[in-house]
């Protein structure tokens, strides 16, 4: 049975945590996640960060979201808006339903240059994965090119969303159609050719 864990949101005014929505954590990560949440309850933030970092690196969106909150509020780690945005965006990419709200709130605390720095860092990581055949990374690249960069890179998004759609990832189709509206016919045709070449390179 999957474990439904209470995730926290920080209430700065009173310096305490409130528990919000139920999020489902995969069985293999349940025990560690429960321990990390208990560390938060006990105000052992440093230990909580260590556990959430391990889970976040394994792609657990709930851990990524909580790690973003800790970075954003300087608990268990010095306050770091760059890492807060980094982990919030990954949580969003991995399906956390409220992570995008956190992303949008962080924008007010950083510069556009830092936003692009984080976006390009994530793009580089996703490109590495996508080029070795990770199919979901193709979709995540499309989402990041259109949603995190200050000035969206629609041609690159179109290329990777085309590949994601070719993999049969349903979520890619709607975003691909929206992205196409931002491009000229010439740009679309060019990116289709590049997408075909890239697809064959990845899947010889």
N, C-alpha and C positions, 0 to 999 in steps of 0.2 A: 504493500500500500504506500502511496506517495505521502510524504510529510508536508502538511501545510504549515508554513512557518510565518509568524508575525514579523513583518519588517518594520523598521522604525523610521520615524522622521524626527529630526532634531527640533526642539522648541527652544530657540535661543534665549527668549525673554526670561524663561524660568530655569534654563540650564538643565533641562531634563529631556528624556525621550518619551514620545508618545508612540503607541503601536497602531499601525494602520492596516492596510489591506492584507488579505491572505494571498500568498503566492505559493505555488507548488514548486517544491524543490525535488529534483530527481532522487530516487532512493539511495544511489551510491554516495550522494553528498549530504544526506540527511543528518547524520551524526555530527559531522564537523560543523555544519551550519548551526545546529542546535547549540553546540558548545560556544560558537562565536556569539550568538545572540545572548547566551547566558553571560558571557564576558562583558557585553554591553550593559546588561542589567546590573552587573557587579562593578561597573565603571572601570573595568580592566581593559581600557581602550587599546593599549599597545598590543596586548595578546589578541584582541579581536581583529585588529588590522592584520596581524600575521596570518591568521586563519583565513580571513576574507581575501587576502592577496593570493593565497594558494588556490582557493576556490575560483577566484576571478580569473586567474591565469588558465584555468581549465574550462572557462567559458560559461560559468554559472551566472546567469543574469542577475539573480537576487543578490549574490555576493558582490558583483560588479556595482550594483546600485548602492549597496550599503557602504562599500569602500569609497565610492564617490562622495557620499554624505560625510564620511569621516574626514576625507581630504578637504572637503569644502568647509568644514567647521573646525579643523585643526584638532581633532581628537585621535590620539594614538599615533599621530604623525603631524608634523608642522602643516599649517594651513597651506594648501597648494591648489589653486584654481585650475592650473593646467591639468593635473592628474584627476581632479574632480570632473572636468569636462571629458577627459579621455575615457574614464570608466563609465561615466553617464552615457556617453555615446555608444560604447560597446554594449551596455545594458539595453539600450534602445534597439540596437541592431539584433540583439539576441532575444527580443520579444518582451522585455519588461514594459508593462503597460503605462507606467507613469514616468519612466526615465526621461522622456522627451520634455516633460515639464521642468525637470531638473536642469536639462541642457539649456533650455531657454532662460532659466533664471540665472545661470552662470554667465551667460552672454553680457549681462549688465555689469559684471565685475571684472571683465577682461578686455583687452584690445582686440581689434580685428586681426592684427598680426599674430597674436597668440592663438586665436581661433584657427587661423590658417595653418599655423605650426602644428597644432594638434591634428587637424584634418589630414595634413600631408604625412604625418607620422603614421596615422591609422591607414591611410591609403597605401603607404609603402608596405605595411604589414599584410594588408589584404591582398595586394598584388603578388607578394611572395607566395601566399597560400593559393591564390587563384591560379597562378601559373604552374603550380604543381598538381592541379586537378581538384582542388577543394571547391565544390560546386556552389555552396552557399556564399562563399567569398565573392563570387561574381555578382550576386544580388547585393551584398553588402557594399561592394564598390559603387554600384549604381546609386544606392541610398546615400553614400557618403559624398560622392561627387555632386549630387544635387542638393543635399540637405545640410552638410556641415561646412563646406567651403563658403567663404563670404561671397565670392562670385562663383556661382555654380559652373562646373565644367560639364556642359551638356553633351558635347561630342564623346568624351570619354565615358560618360554615364551610358550613352546610347550603345556604345560598343559592348560594355560589360553586361548591360541589361539584356542585350540581344543574345549573349552567350548564356545568361541565366535562363532566359526563356527557352533556348534550345535544349537546356537540361531538363525542361519541364517544370521549372519552379513557377507556380501559378502567380505568386505575388509580383513577379517581374513584369508581367504583361501590362498591367495598368500603369505602372511607373514608366515603362517603355513608351507607351502611348502618350503620356503627359510630357515626357522628355522630347519626343519627336516634334511636338508643337513648338518647341523652342529652337528648332533647327531649320535650315533651308533644305530644299530637296537635294541640292548638291552635297551638303554636309551629311545628310542621311545616307545617300548612295556611297559616299566615301567611307563612312563608318561601317556600313554593311560589309563592304569589301574587307576592311580591316578586321572586323569581327569574324568573318569566315576564315581568314588566314590565321587569326589567333586561336580560334576554336580547333582547327586542324593541327596547329602546333601543340596545343595542350592534349588533344585527343587524336594522336596519329593513327 
